[in-house]
Each structure stands twice: as C-alpha cells, then as structure tokens.
C-alpha cells in the first residue's frame, strides 16, 4: 500500500507557490506575474473568487492585471497561501520602504475585500513602529500619501485605524495629529 509522504501542508503550499506548478490563474503586476491556484486565492479572498469566475473577463482568460507594486502583491499572495513573507530577504528593501509597502499592502487588502489581512497588516505595522515617535509614524503616513496615486482617503482611514487600535503612543501630540488628519502632506 502506498502512503503519502509526511510533509507539512505549509511545505507543500510553499513549493506550489514558488514553482507555480499546477497553477491555473495568474496575477500580473507591472513588473512580475504570479502563477497562483484558483482554489487557494478564491478561498482566501472574495475579490479573487469573483475574478476567477468564468463570467469575468479575467476568469475566462486566466489572468488579472493589477496596478499594485510587485512587492505588495507578493505579500498579499503569500498571505493567501498561509505563508510567511520577508520583504528584506526577498527584495532587499530598506526598513522605511518595508513600512511603506505594508501601508500599500493594507490598502490593497482593503480594496480586495480581505479584512483579516488588513488587521494582520495593522499588527505588523504596529510591531515595526513600536517605540517610534509619533512624528516619525505620521511622516511615514505622509510619505505614503504623497506616493499614492489613488485612494488617498483610504490611506488616511488606515492610518487613523492603526493609530486607534494598534499603536500605543505614550505622548500624543494633539496638534500634530489634528494637522495630519486634515492634510497628511503637511508633515
């Protein structure tokens, strides 16, 4: 009798993600196309469940093109596969850019109707910025605002929610916070 090799499910998913073997759908960014599995991304995300259906153009051709940065989609797809990700080891990006990428990934998760990932992203950002001065946290938010071509209101909402739920600031500069909430470009 033949028995399946004892392999943790995460190892199998990692292999499927890395190799693209047996993939039946593609997520294209401006710089990279990710070969994914409909059953995984559809189960993890309502947006991709809809996109994979045959009545969507993307579902019938098997590819969806997204405007987001490759690193953002990398984080989102690995999350859908239940895999850890490390932007430094994969892309060798600096700490500050990693925080910016997390902001953008949170926005992409919100647009893709993936609320659990949005919460996960908020916790990751909170860990990254723990102990930082509020002015530095707000500066990152302002830089993300300046770099963002669409959905600036959503970024502001993400920042406000992050501040309320996750980041514990011991000395809150009320004037700085009020100014940021009016116009993140100001700081």
TORKOL-4160 file (C-alpha; in steps of 0.2 Angstrom, whole numbers, padded with zeros to 4 digits, m for minus):
187
<pt num="1" X="0000" Y="0000" Z="0000"/>
<pt num="2" X="0007" Y="0017" Z="m0005"/>
<pt num="3" X="0006" Y="0031" Z="0008"/>
<pt num="4" X="0008" Y="0049" Z="0005"/>
<pt num="5" X="0025" Y="0056" Z="0011"/>
<pt num="6" X="0023" Y="0065" Z="0028"/>
<pt num="7" X="0026" Y="0083" Z="0023"/>
<pt num="8" X="0018" Y="0098" Z="0032"/>
<pt num="9" X="0005" Y="0107" Z="0022"/>
<pt num="10" X="0015" Y="0123" Z="0023"/>
<pt num="11" X="0029" Y="0115" Z="0014"/>
<pt num="12" X="0018" Y="0109" Z="0000"/>
<pt num="13" X="0010" Y="0126" Z="m0001"/>
<pt num="14" X="0027" Y="0134" Z="m0002"/>
<pt num="15" X="0033" Y="0123" Z="m0016"/>
<pt num="16" X="0017" Y="0126" Z="m0025"/>
<pt num="17" X="0019" Y="0145" Z="m0023"/>
<pt num="18" X="0037" Y="0145" Z="m0028"/>
<pt num="19" X="0036" Y="0133" Z="m0043"/>
<pt num="20" X="0020" Y="0139" Z="m0049"/>
<pt num="21" X="0017" Y="0120" Z="m0053"/>
<pt num="22" X="m0001" Y="0116" Z="m0056"/>
<pt num="23" X="m0006" Y="0134" Z="m0057"/>
<pt num="24" X="m0022" Y="0139" Z="m0066"/>
<pt num="25" X="m0023" Y="0158" Z="m0064"/>
<pt num="26" X="m0011" Y="0172" Z="m0065"/>
<pt num="27" X="m0010" Y="0189" Z="m0056"/>
<pt num="28" X="0000" Y="0201" Z="m0066"/>
<pt num="29" X="0009" Y="0217" Z="m0059"/>
<pt num="30" X="0018" Y="0229" Z="m0070"/>
<pt num="31" X="0034" Y="0220" Z="m0066"/>
<pt num="32" X="0030" Y="0202" Z="m0062"/>
<pt num="33" X="0017" Y="0189" Z="m0065"/>
<pt num="34" X="0012" Y="0177" Z="m0050"/>
<pt num="35" X="0006" Y="0160" Z="m0055"/>
<pt num="36" X="m0007" Y="0155" Z="m0042"/>
<pt num="37" X="m0020" Y="0142" Z="m0039"/>
<pt num="38" X="m0038" Y="0147" Z="m0041"/>
<pt num="39" X="m0044" Y="0136" Z="m0027"/>
<pt num="40" X="m0032" Y="0145" Z="m0015"/>
<pt num="41" X="m0034" Y="0163" Z="m0019"/>
<pt num="42" X="m0053" Y="0161" Z="m0021"/>
<pt num="43" X="m0055" Y="0153" Z="m0004"/>
<pt num="44" X="m0044" Y="0167" Z="0004"/>
<pt num="45" X="m0051" Y="0182" Z="m0005"/>
<pt num="46" X="m0069" Y="0187" Z="m0011"/>
<pt num="47" X="m0061" Y="0198" Z="m0024"/>
<pt num="48" X="m0051" Y="0184" Z="m0032"/>
<pt num="49" X="m0066" Y="0172" Z="m0030"/>
<pt num="50" X="m0076" Y="0184" Z="m0041"/>
<pt num="51" X="m0061" Y="0187" Z="m0053"/>
<pt num="52" X="m0059" Y="0168" Z="m0056"/>
<pt num="53" X="m0076" Y="0165" Z="m0061"/>
<pt num="54" X="m0079" Y="0162" Z="m0080"/>
<pt num="55" X="m0091" Y="0177" Z="m0082"/>
<pt num="56" X="m0077" Y="0189" Z="m0078"/>
<pt num="57" X="m0066" Y="0193" Z="m0092"/>
<pt num="58" X="m0051" Y="0189" Z="m0081"/>
<pt num="59" X="m0058" Y="0172" Z="m0076"/>
<pt num="60" X="m0060" Y="0167" Z="m0094"/>
<pt num="61" X="m0043" Y="0172" Z="m0099"/>
<pt num="62" X="m0035" Y="0166" Z="m0083"/>
<pt num="63" X="m0025" Y="0182" Z="m0079"/>
<pt num="64" X="m0030" Y="0198" Z="m0069"/>
<pt num="65" X="m0019" Y="0213" Z="m0071"/>
<pt num="66" X="m0017" Y="0224" Z="m0055"/>
<pt num="67" X="m0008" Y="0241" Z="m0054"/>
<pt num="68" X="m0001" Y="0237" Z="m0037"/>
<pt num="69" X="0018" Y="0235" Z="m0035"/>
<pt num="70" X="0025" Y="0218" Z="m0036"/>
<pt num="71" X="0030" Y="0218" Z="m0018"/>
<pt num="72" X="0013" Y="0222" Z="m0012"/>
<pt num="73" X="0005" Y="0208" Z="m0022"/>
<pt num="74" X="0019" Y="0196" Z="m0016"/>
<pt num="75" X="0014" Y="0200" Z="0002"/>
<pt num="76" X="m0004" Y="0198" Z="m0002"/>
<pt num="77" X="m0002" Y="0182" Z="m0011"/>
<pt num="78" X="0009" Y="0174" Z="0002"/>
<pt num="79" X="m0003" Y="0178" Z="0015"/>
<pt num="80" X="m0017" Y="0170" Z="0005"/>
<pt num="81" X="m0006" Y="0154" Z="0004"/>
<pt num="82" X="m0004" Y="0155" Z="0023"/>
<pt num="83" X="0015" Y="0158" Z="0021"/>
<pt num="84" X="0026" Y="0169" Z="0030"/>
<pt num="85" X="0035" Y="0183" Z="0020"/>
<pt num="86" X="0050" Y="0193" Z="0022"/>
<pt num="87" X="0052" Y="0208" Z="0011"/>
<pt num="88" X="0071" Y="0210" Z="0016"/>
<pt num="89" X="0076" Y="0193" Z="0011"/>
<pt num="90" X="0065" Y="0193" Z="m0005"/>
<pt num="91" X="0068" Y="0210" Z="m0011"/>
<pt num="92" X="0082" Y="0218" Z="0000"/>
<pt num="93" X="0072" Y="0233" Z="0004"/>
<pt num="94" X="0076" Y="0246" Z="0017"/>
<pt num="95" X="0066" Y="0246" Z="0034"/>
<pt num="96" X="0057" Y="0263" Z="0029"/>
<pt num="97" X="0052" Y="0256" Z="0012"/>
<pt num="98" X="0045" Y="0240" Z="0021"/>
<pt num="99" X="0034" Y="0250" Z="0032"/>
<pt num="100" X="0028" Y="0260" Z="0016"/>
<pt num="101" X="0025" Y="0243" Z="0007"/>
<pt num="102" X="0015" Y="0237" Z="0022"/>
<pt num="103" X="0004" Y="0253" Z="0021"/>
<pt num="104" X="0001" Y="0250" Z="0002"/>
<pt num="105" X="m0002" Y="0231" Z="0006"/>
<pt num="106" X="m0015" Y="0236" Z="0019"/>
<pt num="107" X="m0024" Y="0247" Z="0006"/>
<pt num="108" X="m0023" Y="0233" Z="m0007"/>
<pt num="109" X="m0031" Y="0221" Z="0005"/>
<pt num="110" X="m0045" Y="0233" Z="0009"/>
<pt num="111" X="m0048" Y="0235" Z="m0010"/>
<pt num="112" X="m0048" Y="0216" Z="m0012"/>
<pt num="113" X="m0060" Y="0214" Z="0002"/>
<pt num="114" X="m0048" Y="0204" Z="0013"/>
<pt num="115" X="m0052" Y="0211" Z="0031"/>
<pt num="116" X="m0042" Y="0198" Z="0040"/>
<pt num="117" X="m0026" Y="0203" Z="0030"/>
<pt num="118" X="m0030" Y="0222" Z="0034"/>
<pt num="119" X="m0030" Y="0218" Z="0053"/>
<pt num="120" X="m0014" Y="0207" Z="0051"/>
<pt num="121" X="m0006" Y="0222" Z="0041"/>
<pt num="122" X="m0010" Y="0234" Z="0055"/>
<pt num="123" X="m0002" Y="0222" Z="0068"/>
<pt num="124" X="0013" Y="0221" Z="0058"/>
<pt num="125" X="0015" Y="0240" Z="0055"/>
<pt num="126" X="0012" Y="0242" Z="0074"/>
<pt num="127" X="0026" Y="0230" Z="0078"/>
<pt num="128" X="0038" Y="0239" Z="0065"/>
<pt num="129" X="0034" Y="0256" Z="0073"/>
<pt num="130" X="0033" Y="0251" Z="0091"/>
<pt num="131" X="0043" Y="0264" Z="0101"/>
<pt num="132" X="0045" Y="0277" Z="0087"/>
<pt num="133" X="0040" Y="0295" Z="0090"/>
<pt num="134" X="0023" Y="0299" Z="0084"/>
<pt num="135" X="0030" Y="0312" Z="0072"/>
<pt num="136" X="0040" Y="0298" Z="0063"/>
<pt num="137" X="0025" Y="0287" Z="0062"/>
<pt num="138" X="0015" Y="0302" Z="0054"/>
<pt num="139" X="0029" Y="0306" Z="0042"/>
<pt num="140" X="0028" Y="0288" Z="0035"/>
<pt num="141" X="0010" Y="0290" Z="0033"/>
<pt num="142" X="0013" Y="0307" Z="0024"/>
<pt num="143" X="0026" Y="0299" Z="0013"/>
<pt num="144" X="0014" Y="0285" Z="0009"/>
<pt num="145" X="0000" Y="0298" Z="0005"/>
<pt num="146" X="0012" Y="0308" Z="m0007"/>
<pt num="147" X="0017" Y="0292" Z="m0016"/>
<pt num="148" X="m0001" Y="0285" Z="m0018"/>
<pt num="149" X="m0009" Y="0288" Z="m0034"/>
<pt num="150" X="m0026" Y="0283" Z="m0030"/>
<pt num="151" X="m0037" Y="0280" Z="m0014"/>
<pt num="152" X="m0029" Y="0293" Z="m0003"/>
<pt num="153" X="m0044" Y="0294" Z="0008"/>
<pt num="154" X="m0042" Y="0275" Z="0011"/>
<pt num="155" X="m0024" Y="0278" Z="0017"/>
<pt num="156" X="m0029" Y="0291" Z="0029"/>
<pt num="157" X="m0043" Y="0279" Z="0036"/>
<pt num="158" X="m0030" Y="0265" Z="0038"/>
<pt num="159" X="m0018" Y="0277" Z="0047"/>
<pt num="160" X="m0032" Y="0283" Z="0059"/>
<pt num="161" X="m0037" Y="0265" Z="0062"/>
<pt num="162" X="m0020" Y="0259" Z="0065"/>
<pt num="163" X="m0017" Y="0274" Z="0077"/>
<pt num="164" X="m0033" Y="0270" Z="0087"/>
<pt num="165" X="m0031" Y="0251" Z="0088"/>
<pt num="166" X="m0013" Y="0246" Z="0087"/>
<pt num="167" X="0000" Y="0259" Z="0090"/>
<pt num="168" X="0002" Y="0264" Z="0108"/>
<pt num="169" X="0009" Y="0282" Z="0109"/>
<pt num="170" X="0013" Y="0287" Z="0127"/>
<pt num="171" X="0014" Y="0306" Z="0122"/>
<pt num="172" X="0002" Y="0311" Z="0109"/>
<pt num="173" X="0005" Y="0327" Z="0101"/>
<pt num="174" X="m0013" Y="0333" Z="0098"/>
<pt num="175" X="m0009" Y="0347" Z="0086"/>
<pt num="176" X="0002" Y="0336" Z="0075"/>
<pt num="177" X="m0011" Y="0323" Z="0075"/>
<pt num="178" X="m0025" Y="0335" Z="0070"/>
<pt num="179" X="m0014" Y="0343" Z="0057"/>
<pt num="180" X="m0010" Y="0326" Z="0049"/>
<pt num="181" X="m0029" Y="0321" Z="0049"/>
<pt num="182" X="m0033" Y="0337" Z="0039"/>
<pt num="183" X="m0018" Y="0335" Z="0027"/>
<pt num="184" X="m0005" Y="0321" Z="0028"/>
<pt num="185" X="0006" Y="0331" Z="0016"/>
<pt num="186" X="0009" Y="0345" Z="0028"/>
<pt num="187" X="0021" Y="0335" Z="0039"/>
